[in-house]
Amino acid sequence: MKKKTVGLALSVMLAGSAVLAGCSTGGGDSDSGSTDGKKNLRLTDSSDITTVDPAKATDSVAFNMIGNTMEGLYRLDKDGKAIPALAEKTDISSDNLTYTFTLRDSKWSDGSPVKAQDFEFAWKRAADPKTASSYSYIFDTLKNGADVTQGKKAVDELGVKALDDKTLEVKLERPAPYFLSLTSFGTYSPISEDFYKKNEKDFSLKPDKLLYNGPFVWESWKTDSKRVLKKNDNYWDKDAVKLDEVTVSVVKDTSTVVNLYDSNDIDYAGLTSEQVEAYKSKPEFKTALRSSIAYLKFNNEDATMKNVDARKAIARAIDPKGITDTLLANGSIPTTSFIPKEFIKDASGKDYTSDINWFDRDGKEAADLWKKANGDKKTTIELLSFDNEDAKKISEYMKGQIEKNLPNVTVSIKQQPFKNKLDLESKGDYQVSYSLWGPDYQDPMSNLSIFESTNSQNDVKYKSAAYDKLLNAANEESDLNKRLDLFKQAEAQLIEKDQAIAPIYQAGSAYLSRPTVKDFNRQVFGADFQYKYVDIK
């Protein structure tokens, strides 16, 4: 949240990420949440906008923007359930392979109508290899999707077609029980085809170079400083939107964020572990388990990291309790799974992660594995990380653990701004990277598919025919328990056997939120927050 990379991609971000990466969401510069009779939600974020193009988005910042300014066929409600949005009516064929959506009357922010053709155009553009969308694989669910995104078939063969202005027909490659929730994800947003063709050169680069059909419009942007969203008067469900404005200031220092909260300049503040102790007795203090997984990416093509024993050694060298219990102290929990707890349950209601432990943290085993891989030679490992305060502390802790448990190893930390970090990962210009990923839709495939051999998000360069085969079998399986078992076999291949990645912890969050702010809830997947449901009283 990911990445999504936050996987929508934090993102993700943590979110995705797309929290593909870790983002502090919570500021602005007015005196209170409601001034001059207007309701202004004031937040902060540790990262600036990377893109607002639905086809180019990969991280939680981007998907938060898209999720609040765009509207797809379905939208998540305040409890994380996919509900109809622009789809006024949905007909599903008896074989669950054809979906026919009848669109409601709705408008773009310039007053022009949203058409079925805008969905067809946007989806085909994102799936087109020429667009180079990191999320193109998310259309593999559609008929011919994988062949189109890999350039084996023409884009026009993708299983989406506007039958008329109000009717969209979608054909799937195979039944997908998660498909309707998938249409709520940012990459599935429509794009005004007419507007795009008139503004193709600088499309989405500034607020006035994009049209919006969601609850808010992107009003203004000061790079690395502040972005402002305002209520969209052309939104079809505008009466349900209570906020007039959302102001998001970029603030990387967490102590500054808390100071802004204390001075009543923002309405939400994420807390570090030191701040938890000071604020935990306050009535506005809250904690929550998020669905983002923090993990180490290993560049499987790097000269050192291509050795599976080296990867296993690093994974076993780090005790995550020092991170979750001391450095964060915000409800985060250690994990060895890339699927979050409280996300997927089997037919009996049992949590997917309840019986999973893919590897043990053990310093002696880690040292033995490292010697097996590298002998006694001195080795420097570069750890790529984010440039925010929490990431710095976590990276320093992991450096200490690795150097303590692996003989003759030195860790060099390379902290980078969020956008630079994503760029380095996409180019494969790293050895080990501290990352976060949040699911984009409620299915294990949302997390596990990014490591398929042909996936555009596969920047760990992992290639496994056995893994690909297991995921494909899971996609073909309709029985829930059998399907989840196939996912577990795939995870065992990815983590237990090949250690292509090393899950560290499932992220929690400790935060302060003003009692006057209602229904400001973090989503289980997709965009971290939906401002549509927020009110200030």
Secondary structure, 3 states (H helix, E strand, C coil): CCECCCECCCCEEEECCEEECCCCCCCCCCCCCEECCEEEEEEEECCCCCCCCCCCCCCHHHHHHHHHHCCCCEEECCCCCEEECCEEEEEECCCCCEEEEEECCCECCCCCECCHHHHHHHHHHHHCHHHCCCCHHHHCCECCHHHHHCCCCCHHHCCEEEEECCEEEEEECCCCCCHHHHCCCHHHCCCCHHHHHHCHHHCCCCHHHCCCCCCEEEEEEECCCEEEEEECCCCCCHHHCCCCEEEEEECCCHHHHHHHHHCCCCCEEECCHHHHHHHCCCCCEEEEEEEEEEEEEECCCCCCCCCHHHHHHHHHHCCCHHHHHHHHCCCCEECCCCCCCCCCECCCCCECCCCCCCCCCCHHHHHHHHHHHHCCCCEEEEEEEECCHHHHHHHHHHHHHHHHHCCCEEEEEEEECHHHHHHHHHCCCCCEEEEEECCCCCCCHHHHHHHCCCCCCCCCCCCCHHHHHHHHHHHHCCCHHHHHHHHHHHHHHHHHHCCCEEEEEEEEEEEEECCCEECCCECCCCCCECHHHCEEC
